[in-house]
Amino acid sequence: MRLLTAGESHGPLVLAVLDGVPAGLEISASEIDVDLRRRQLGYGRGARQRIERDAVRITGGVRQGRTTGAPVALEIANKDAVNWERVMSAAPVAEPPDAVTRLRPGHADLAGALKFGHEDVRDVIERASARETAARVAAGAVAKALLGVVGTSVASETKSIGDVTGVPTFDHDAVEASEVRSADPDRSRAMVEAIAAARDAGDTLGGVVALRVSGVVPGLGSFAEWDRRLDGRIAQALMSIQSAKGVQFADAFAAARERGSAVHDPIEVRSGAFARTRNRAGGLEGGVTNGEDILLEVAFKPISTLMKPLPSADLRTGAPAPAHVERSDVCVVPAAGVVAEAMIALVLADALCEKFGNDNVADLCGALARYRERLRPIDLRR
Ligand SMILES: Cc1cc2nc3c(=O)[nH]c(=O)nc-3n(C[C@H](O)[C@H](O)[C@H](O)COP(=O)(O)O)c2cc1C
């Protein structure tokens, strides 16, 4: 399965093309829109989310409610584009817009301008922007639909914002009811207060998102080659999210300080299947899923755009200048959780298709059923 996204933050639309989706998968625009809406929510989002009301237009690969096996094309219009027509015009305009030249620390501005030779940082901002994550979330909803067919589900919860932290429970209804996507009401309130205080100070906050994937098919990925190890592929996908700065499986950094006897997960046979008495590996051993829940955490840095800008420099002259200030979110951790769900779903759906085939959903399910039969412990099969 391959995902390509295109489109600028203030261009006409963002676009996802997802290739390799098996034929026969039921999918609807309204199902995808649920996740697009979840991505837009969260206390601490900026004015842009009040302008946009994301809705997908499926423009390829789906007919009569089912995928055809052709690339799935998903478009999300940028409502804000009407305010940016002159700036974003593909053709040269008579009155060119002012260039952005005051570099913003923490953004791709400087590195991107140096790399591509841009003299107007707008050419970097527009594509480095996390508006692109709307396309990822739309494609991720298709991946989630495929995972749903085989009984795999992805959940996320905000574990911490700033220094307000706690233990996630993944209580779905409580998480979705919270404006910061934390199941605990007291913690939610404290997180909202922390975000409000940062905003009042012209500052921003980051945090940690916890992810749990349940109903995981064992044997996805491979230990045999470095680029087939699924833990590495998952970490790459999550690290590619704008402002993600760290990934750990289960409590890997704490486990690194303990002895092996306390860290590894004893094996037993329970109800006819191999099982573990605990899950500190986070669902993967040797880069292969072991059937336990996949448990992960992703660290997101505080948002880079500050209303009280950091000292910086002008791209063209090198003269000292405060960073450019653009309308911005104060904290995106709740939204980033929804994006993280999409990214892990895409990797797992890809690994599922790799093992069981991606021509047709019924064929995939048949192959999976035969595989599950083989997995039953030998002594219990007699
Ligand atoms: C859902 C989401 C929304 C974001 N919104 C903003 C924003 O409004 N302002 C901002 O400065 N950064 C925002 N970011 C983060 C930047 O896009 C990101 O920090 C920047 O592109 C630099 O990339 P890096 O942090 O991965 O190095 C957002 C990230 C996500 C995941």
The ligand as a Tripos MOL2 file, in Angstrom:
@<TRIPOS>MOLECULE
LIG
   31    33     1     0     0
SMALL
NO_CHARGES

@<TRIPOS>ATOM
      1 C1         -2.3660   18.5500   13.6280 C.3       1 LIG1
      2 C2         -1.1850   19.4890   13.6550 C.ar      1 LIG1
      3 C3         -1.3930   20.8590   13.5810 C.ar      1 LIG1
      4 C4         -0.3280   21.7590   13.6140 C.ar      1 LIG1
      5 N1         -0.5680   23.0980   13.6000 N.ar      1 LIG1
      6 C5          0.4690   23.9500   13.7550 C.ar      1 LIG1
      7 C6          0.2310   25.3590   13.8770 C.ar      1 LIG1
      8 O1         -0.9100   25.8320   13.8420 O.2       1 LIG1
      9 N2          1.3020   26.1650   14.0550 N.ar      1 LIG1
     10 C7          2.5860   25.6880   14.1250 C.ar      1 LIG1
     11 O2          3.5180   26.4460   14.3050 O.2       1 LIG1
     12 N3          2.8500   24.3760   13.9810 N.ar      1 LIG1
     13 C8          1.8270   23.4950   13.8170 C.ar      1 LIG1
     14 N4          2.0870   22.1490   13.7280 N.ar      1 LIG1
     15 C9          3.4830   21.6760   13.7460 C.3       1 LIG1
     16 C10         4.3040   22.0840   12.5440 C.3       1 LIG1
     17 O3          3.6670   21.7220   11.3350 O.3       1 LIG1
     18 C11         5.7250   21.4760   12.6050 C.3       1 LIG1
     19 O4          6.2880   21.7040   13.8570 O.3       1 LIG1
     20 C12         6.6260   22.0590   11.5560 C.3       1 LIG1
     21 O5          6.1430   21.7150   10.2610 O.3       1 LIG1
     22 C13         8.0840   21.6070   11.6580 C.3       1 LIG1
     23 O6          8.2130   20.2310   11.5690 O.3       1 LIG1
     24 P1          8.8290   19.3800   12.7730 P.3       1 LIG1
     25 O7          8.3070   19.9670   14.0260 O.co2     1 LIG1
     26 O8          8.3550   17.9820   12.5740 O.co2     1 LIG1
     27 O9         10.3200   19.4890   12.7250 O.co2     1 LIG1
     28 C14         1.0150   21.2410   13.6990 C.ar      1 LIG1
     29 C15         1.2280   19.8530   13.7650 C.ar      1 LIG1
     30 C16         0.1440   18.9750   13.7530 C.ar      1 LIG1
     31 C17         0.3840   17.4920   13.8470 C.3       1 LIG1
@<TRIPOS>BOND
     1     1     2 1
     2     2     3 ar
     3     2    30 ar
     4     3     4 ar
     5     4     5 ar
     6     4    28 ar
     7     5     6 ar
     8     6     7 ar
     9     6    13 1
    10     7     8 2
    11     7     9 ar
    12     9    10 ar
    13    10    11 2
    14    10    12 ar
    15    12    13 ar
    16    13    14 ar
    17    14    15 1
    18    14    28 ar
    19    15    16 1
    20    16    17 1
    21    16    18 1
    22    18    19 1
    23    18    20 1
    24    20    21 1
    25    20    22 1
    26    22    23 1
    27    23    24 1
    28    24    25 2
    29    24    26 1
    30    24    27 1
    31    28    29 ar
    32    29    30 ar
    33    30    31 1
@<TRIPOS>SUBSTRUCTURE
     1 LIG1         1 GROUP 0 **** ****
